[in-house]
């Protein structure tokens, strides 16, 4: 197995300003991506790469969001991305946005405070994005975030969101707090909503992740069982299609490659488990890798190309960096990518053009 730990201090690179209506000069040298996490003061930290992760740099001025942890990141194109950050208290969470490749990140105005933080965000175009708070509400913008509107979810109480995904008219929200009816879904661009029941979910447990393939197909898992669920009829029914994949504890993120294949990262307390799972003709084929970091986020292009991000466990080797980014380009071997600082714990990652 190819696996290297790399660490070191890097220089912040000052980039020239580019308008959101152009391509910002020369094309990137490789896949463009962002990852988000937090520093020891629990302030959000955003890191960016323009060459597939050969180099990562810190972006933004963390003094603008001190005490707000980094919850989610969504890369749209090499100029445009959104970030969700949050903190408990009157100020609540914020949405950050860049239209110049991260040279600047602006805090966007929300229609009301989101007391427990903005948990998830998904960019659809340069003008449209969706977001949701840890306990709601659902938010939507059609003007690049100049204004955000609260989207009613009539008859549904959002209790504890962990992940959301959006594709076309479909918005799925994995609400762990709602138990076996914790998959919240709109199939008509937010006009109406319903709760979808997941089978065989023990009391007090609920869905943790969601990754959409099409209007008909999506994947999820249920905390803390290592079971992958799938719908193939637009959420009409969900089934456990890949049960008992590994030991217990949360599968924290999914990136679905297709209707039959998905990447998953699992928090196993003292280590991280990375899974690539294929399901065909009721047969489950699994590949598994184990690493001494807890992995929380995954972004994938296909069955060969993926990035995962995570953090050192509480009893991890003190000499290693607090955060980790791993990359595979062959679906077999993983290489550690260097972070510009050693004290950032990473939660989510998103690459332009990827499935996540």
C-alpha positions as CSV (number, residue, x, y, z in Angstrom):
1,X,0.0,0.0,0.0
2,X,1.4,3.4,-0.9
3,X,0.9,5.7,2.0
4,X,3.0,8.6,3.2
5,X,2.7,11.2,5.9
6,X,3.8,14.6,4.8
7,X,3.8,17.8,6.9
8,X,5.3,21.2,6.7
9,X,4.7,24.9,6.7
10,X,3.7,26.6,3.5
11,X,3.5,30.2,2.3
12,X,0.2,32.0,1.6
13,X,0.1,32.7,-2.1
14,X,-1.4,36.1,-3.1
15,X,-3.4,35.8,-6.2
16,X,-4.6,38.5,-8.5
17,X,-8.3,39.5,-8.3
18,X,-10.5,38.0,-10.9
19,X,-14.1,38.9,-11.7
20,X,-16.9,36.4,-11.3
21,X,-18.0,36.8,-14.9
22,X,-14.7,35.6,-16.5
23,X,-12.5,32.6,-16.2
24,X,-9.9,34.4,-14.1
25,X,-7.0,34.1,-16.5
26,X,-5.1,30.9,-17.1
27,X,-6.9,27.6,-16.5
28,X,-6.0,25.7,-13.4
29,X,-3.1,23.2,-13.6
30,X,-5.3,20.3,-12.4
31,X,-8.5,19.5,-10.5
32,X,-9.7,22.4,-8.3
33,X,-10.9,21.7,-4.9
34,X,-11.6,23.1,-1.4
35,X,-11.6,21.5,2.0
36,X,-12.9,22.9,5.3
37,X,-12.2,22.2,9.0
38,X,-11.2,24.1,12.0
39,X,-8.1,25.2,14.0
40,X,-7.5,24.6,17.8
41,X,-9.7,27.6,18.6
42,X,-12.6,26.0,16.7
43,X,-12.5,28.7,14.0
44,X,-13.2,27.6,10.4
45,X,-10.2,27.1,8.1
46,X,-10.6,26.8,4.4
47,X,-7.8,25.2,2.2
48,X,-7.7,25.3,-1.6
49,X,-5.9,23.5,-4.4
50,X,-5.7,24.4,-8.1
51,X,-3.6,21.3,-9.1
52,X,-5.3,18.3,-7.7
53,X,-3.8,18.6,-4.3
54,X,-0.1,18.8,-5.1
55,X,-0.2,22.1,-3.2
56,X,-2.9,23.3,-0.7
57,X,-3.1,26.9,0.6
58,X,-5.1,28.5,3.3
59,X,-7.7,31.0,2.2
60,X,-9.8,33.7,3.9
61,X,-9.4,35.7,7.1
62,X,-10.4,33.5,10.0
63,X,-10.8,36.6,12.3
64,X,-14.1,37.3,10.5
65,X,-15.6,34.0,11.8
66,X,-13.7,33.3,15.0
67,X,-15.4,30.6,17.0
68,X,-17.4,29.3,14.0
69,X,-16.4,25.8,13.0
70,X,-16.2,24.7,9.4
71,X,-19.1,22.3,8.6
72,X,-19.3,22.0,4.8
73,X,-17.9,23.2,1.5
74,X,-19.3,23.1,-2.0
75,X,-17.1,23.7,-5.1
76,X,-19.0,24.9,-8.2
77,X,-16.2,26.0,-10.6
78,X,-12.7,27.2,-10.3
79,X,-13.9,30.6,-9.3
80,X,-17.0,29.9,-7.3
81,X,-17.6,28.0,-4.0
82,X,-19.8,28.2,-0.9
83,X,-18.9,27.2,2.7
84,X,-21.2,26.5,5.7
85,X,-19.9,27.4,9.2
86,X,-21.6,27.4,12.5
87,X,-21.5,28.1,16.2
88,X,-24.1,27.9,18.9
89,X,-25.4,31.2,20.3
90,X,-27.3,34.3,19.2
91,X,-25.0,35.0,16.2
92,X,-25.4,31.4,14.9
93,X,-23.8,30.2,11.7
94,X,-22.9,31.9,8.5
95,X,-22.6,31.2,4.8
96,X,-19.3,32.1,3.1
97,X,-19.0,32.7,-0.6
98,X,-16.2,33.3,-3.1
99,X,-16.5,34.3,-6.8
100,X,-12.8,34.8,-7.4
101,X,-11.2,31.5,-6.6
102,X,-10.9,32.2,-2.9
103,X,-8.9,35.4,-3.1
104,X,-11.7,36.8,-0.9
105,X,-14.5,35.0,1.0
106,X,-17.5,37.1,2.0
107,X,-20.1,36.5,4.7
108,X,-23.6,36.5,3.2
109,X,-26.6,37.9,4.9
110,X,-29.2,35.4,6.1
111,X,-32.9,36.2,6.6
112,X,-32.6,35.3,10.3
113,X,-30.0,33.9,12.7
114,X,-29.4,30.1,12.4
115,X,-28.7,29.5,16.2
116,X,-27.0,26.2,15.9
117,X,-25.0,26.9,12.7
118,X,-25.4,26.3,9.0
119,X,-24.7,22.6,8.7
120,X,-24.7,21.9,5.0
121,X,-24.5,23.7,1.7
122,X,-24.7,22.8,-2.0
123,X,-23.9,25.1,-4.9
124,X,-26.0,24.4,-8.1
125,X,-24.8,27.3,-10.3
126,X,-23.1,30.6,-10.0
127,X,-26.4,32.1,-8.8
128,X,-28.2,29.2,-7.1
129,X,-27.4,27.3,-3.9
130,X,-29.2,25.4,-1.1
131,X,-28.3,25.2,2.6
132,X,-29.7,23.9,5.8
133,X,-29.1,24.5,9.5
134,X,-28.3,21.8,12.0
135,X,-31.9,22.1,13.2
136,X,-33.2,23.9,10.2
137,X,-34.3,26.0,8.4
138,X,-33.8,25.1,4.7
139,X,-32.3,28.1,2.8
140,X,-32.2,28.9,-0.9
141,X,-30.7,31.6,-3.0
142,X,-31.1,32.4,-6.7
143,X,-28.9,35.5,-6.9
144,X,-25.5,34.2,-5.8
145,X,-26.3,34.7,-2.1
146,X,-27.2,38.4,-2.2
147,X,-30.5,37.2,-0.7
148,X,-31.3,33.9,1.0
149,X,-34.9,32.8,1.5
150,X,-36.2,30.4,4.1
151,X,-38.0,27.5,2.4
152,X,-40.9,26.1,4.4
153,X,-41.0,22.4,5.1
154,X,-44.6,22.2,6.1
155,X,-45.5,19.4,8.5
156,X,-41.8,18.4,9.0
157,X,-39.7,19.3,12.0
158,X,-36.0,19.2,11.2
159,X,-34.2,17.8,14.3
160,X,-30.5,17.1,13.6
161,X,-29.1,17.3,10.1
162,X,-25.9,15.6,9.2
163,X,-25.8,15.7,5.3
164,X,-27.7,17.0,2.3
165,X,-27.4,16.7,-1.4
166,X,-29.1,18.3,-4.4
167,X,-29.4,17.3,-8.0
168,X,-31.9,18.8,-10.4
169,X,-35.3,19.2,-8.7
170,X,-34.3,16.7,-5.9
171,X,-33.2,17.8,-2.5
172,X,-32.5,15.1,0.0
173,X,-31.6,15.9,3.7
174,X,-30.3,13.2,6.0
175,X,-31.8,14.1,9.4
176,X,-30.4,11.8,12.0
177,X,-32.6,13.2,14.6
178,X,-35.8,12.0,12.9
179,X,-35.0,8.3,13.3
180,X,-36.3,5.9,10.7
181,X,-38.2,8.7,9.0
182,X,-35.1,10.9,8.9
183,X,-34.7,11.1,5.1
184,X,-36.3,14.4,4.2
185,X,-37.0,14.8,0.5
186,X,-38.3,17.3,-2.0
187,X,-38.7,16.1,-5.6
188,X,-40.1,19.4,-6.9
189,X,-37.4,22.0,-6.1
190,X,-38.5,22.6,-2.6
191,X,-42.2,23.3,-3.2
192,X,-43.3,20.2,-1.2
193,X,-41.5,17.9,1.2
194,X,-42.0,14.4,2.7
195,X,-40.3,12.1,5.1
196,X,-39.2,8.7,3.7
197,X,-38.9,5.7,6.0
198,X,-35.8,3.6,6.2
199,X,-36.4,-0.1,7.0
200,X,-34.9,-1.9,10.0
201,X,-33.6,1.2,11.8
202,X,-33.2,0.7,15.6
203,X,-34.9,3.1,17.9
204,X,-32.8,6.3,18.4
205,X,-30.9,5.9,15.2
206,X,-31.2,7.6,11.8
207,X,-29.6,8.4,8.5
208,X,-26.2,10.1,8.5
209,X,-25.3,10.7,4.8
210,X,-26.9,11.2,1.4
211,X,-25.3,11.0,-2.1
212,X,-27.6,11.4,-5.2
213,X,-27.0,9.6,-8.5
214,X,-30.2,10.6,-10.3
215,X,-33.8,11.4,-9.6
216,X,-34.4,7.7,-9.0
217,X,-31.2,6.6,-7.3
218,X,-29.5,7.8,-4.0
219,X,-27.4,6.2,-1.3
220,X,-27.4,6.7,2.5
221,X,-26.3,4.9,5.7
222,X,-27.7,4.8,9.2
223,X,-25.8,5.6,12.3
224,X,-24.0,3.7,13.9
225,X,-24.5,0.5,11.8
226,X,-22.1,-0.1,8.8
227,X,-25.0,-0.7,6.4
228,X,-25.5,1.1,3.1
229,X,-29.1,1.8,2.0
230,X,-30.2,2.7,-1.5
231,X,-33.3,3.9,-3.2
232,X,-33.9,3.1,-6.9
233,X,-37.4,4.6,-7.2
234,X,-36.9,8.2,-6.2
235,X,-37.3,7.5,-2.5
236,X,-40.5,5.6,-2.7
237,X,-38.7,2.8,-0.9
238,X,-35.2,2.3,0.6
239,X,-33.5,-1.1,1.1
240,X,-30.3,-2.2,2.8
241,X,-28.2,-3.2,-0.2
242,X,-24.8,-3.4,1.4
243,X,-25.1,-4.7,5.0
244,X,-22.4,-5.2,7.6
245,X,-19.6,-3.7,5.7
246,X,-17.2,-3.3,8.6
247,X,-17.1,-2.8,12.4
248,X,-19.6,-0.6,14.2
249,X,-19.6,3.2,14.2
250,X,-20.6,6.0,11.9
251,X,-20.1,6.1,8.2
252,X,-19.7,9.8,8.0
253,X,-19.7,10.6,4.3
254,X,-20.6,9.0,0.9
255,X,-19.7,9.9,-2.7
256,X,-21.7,7.8,-5.2
257,X,-20.0,7.1,-8.5
258,X,-23.0,5.4,-10.0
259,X,-26.2,3.5,-9.2
260,X,-24.0,0.5,-8.3
261,X,-20.9,1.9,-6.8
262,X,-20.0,4.3,-3.9
263,X,-17.1,5.5,-1.9
264,X,-17.6,5.7,1.9
265,X,-15.5,6.9,4.9
266,X,-16.1,5.6,8.4
267,X,-15.2,6.9,11.8
268,X,-13.9,4.0,13.8
269,X,-12.9,6.1,16.9
270,X,-9.1,5.5,16.7
271,X,-8.7,5.0,13.0
272,X,-10.4,5.7,9.7
273,X,-11.9,3.1,7.4
274,X,-12.2,3.9,3.7
275,X,-14.6,1.7,1.6
276,X,-15.3,1.3,-2.1
277,X,-18.5,-0.7,-2.5
278,X,-20.1,-2.2,-5.6
279,X,-23.5,-3.8,-5.7
280,X,-24.6,-5.8,-8.7
281,X,-27.1,-8.7,-8.9
282,X,-27.4,-8.6,-5.1
283,X,-23.7,-9.3,-4.8
284,X,-21.6,-6.9,-2.7
285,X,-17.9,-6.4,-3.5
286,X,-16.0,-4.3,-1.0
287,X,-12.5,-2.9,-0.9
288,X,-11.3,-1.5,2.4
289,X,-8.3,0.6,3.6
290,X,-7.5,1.4,7.2
291,X,-5.6,4.5,8.3
292,X,-4.5,6.1,11.6
293,X,-6.8,9.1,11.0
294,X,-10.5,9.5,11.4
295,X,-11.9,10.4,8.0
296,X,-15.0,12.6,7.7
297,X,-15.3,13.7,4.0
298,X,-14.9,12.3,0.5
299,X,-15.1,13.8,-3.0
300,X,-14.8,11.5,-6.0
301,X,-14.8,11.6,-9.8
302,X,-15.1,7.9,-10.5
303,X,-14.1,4.5,-9.2
304,X,-10.4,5.4,-9.5
305,X,-10.1,9.1,-8.4
306,X,-11.1,10.3,-5.0
307,X,-9.9,12.5,-2.1
308,X,-10.6,12.0,1.6
309,X,-10.1,14.4,4.5
310,X,-10.0,13.9,8.2
311,X,-8.5,14.5,11.6
312,X,-6.2,12.9,14.1
313,X,-8.0,11.0,16.8
314,X,-7.7,12.2,20.4
315,X,-5.1,9.6,21.2
316,X,-3.3,9.8,17.8
317,X,0.5,10.2,17.4
318,X,1.4,13.7,18.7
319,X,4.1,14.1,16.1
320,X,1.6,13.9,13.2
321,X,-0.4,16.8,11.8
322,X,-3.9,17.3,13.2
323,X,-5.4,17.0,9.7
324,X,-5.0,14.7,6.7
325,X,-5.8,14.7,3.0
326,X,-5.4,11.4,1.1
327,X,-5.7,11.0,-2.7
328,X,-6.0,8.0,-5.0
329,X,-5.8,8.1,-8.8
330,X,-6.0,4.4,-9.4
331,X,-8.5,3.3,-6.8
332,X,-5.8,1.1,-5.2
333,X,-3.1,3.2,-3.6
334,X,-3.4,6.3,-1.5
335,X,-0.9,9.2,-1.2
336,X,-0.9,11.8,1.6
337,X,-1.1,15.4,0.3
338,X,0.8,18.2,2.2
339,X,-1.2,20.8,4.2
340,X,0.2,24.3,4.7
341,X,-0.2,24.1,8.5
342,X,-0.2,21.2,11.0
343,X,-3.0,22.3,13.3
344,X,-6.1,22.1,11.0
345,X,-8.6,19.3,11.6
346,X,-10.6,18.7,8.3
347,X,-14.2,17.7,7.9
348,X,-15.4,18.0,4.3
349,X,-13.9,18.3,0.8
350,X,-15.4,19.2,-2.6
351,X,-13.8,19.2,-6.0
352,X,-15.1,21.0,-9.1
353,X,-16.9,18.6,-11.4
354,X,-16.8,15.7,-8.9
355,X,-19.9,13.8,-7.7
356,X,-19.5,15.6,-4.3
